[in-house]
Amino acid sequence: MSQMPLALGGLGTPDFDSFWAGNDSLLLARLRALADSPGSSQVLVGGGPSSGKTHLLMACCDAARAAGHSAVYLPLARLQAGTPAEPLDAELVAIDDVGLALGDRALAEWLFAEINRQHDRQRALLLALGSESDAATAILPDLASRLARSEMLRIERHDDEARKAILMQRAGHAGMPLDEAAADYLLRHHSRDLRTLLQTLADLDREALARSRRITVPLLKEVLS
């Protein structure tokens, strides 16, 4: 199951403890091990939109730094402005939005070269892609081949029960008072996209603090109306 990928408002920065594991406990354990000892691993995390890929990549980098390793996180979207990127230099390189490179030759060539650099230096690479099967569609066949060599990890799809558990877990981790009934209300009357749900939760937290109130159904009705 999945998780909001970005830090928002009072929800804090992405880390492993704030990721609700659900059915992804083995995936989480693998990434914790990668952060502790990056080595020369090449790992690809697959998952749908707002599934938690960015959260996990950022959390892995933070945990690696805490363990004394150099780590860098880069979303490929930052390279789309046309400015060539310098080679990345770290024991663990985490590259997000890999799907953007599949149909863009310049990005594909840069990513292919970065994968080769990490491999040649026997350093770790962590990649995020919507679906591991998408790798075969890369405009650059050599990139498709390199991606296919990755250790594949998949974030499970989430249902409403998982979304509610994620809302409650993230709120609790951030010390944010959230009634279960309020979580149910959000799921019934608001977007089911986790990114949007958690952005709304962060906004509600600020509103609740300003009014010295808990996040309850009456507050939701007042604010969201």
Secondary structure, DSSP 8 states (H G I E B T S, - for coil): -----S--GGG----GGGS--GGGHHHHHHHHHHHH--TT-EEEEE--TTSSHHHHHHHHHHHHHHTT--EEEEEGGGGTTS-------SSEEEEE-THHHHS-HHHHHHHHHHHHHHHHTT-EEEEEES-GGGGGG-SSHHHHHHHHTSEEEE-----HHHHHHHHHHHHHHTT--B-HHHHHHHHHHS---HHHHHHHHHHHHHHHHHHT--B-HHHHHHHH-
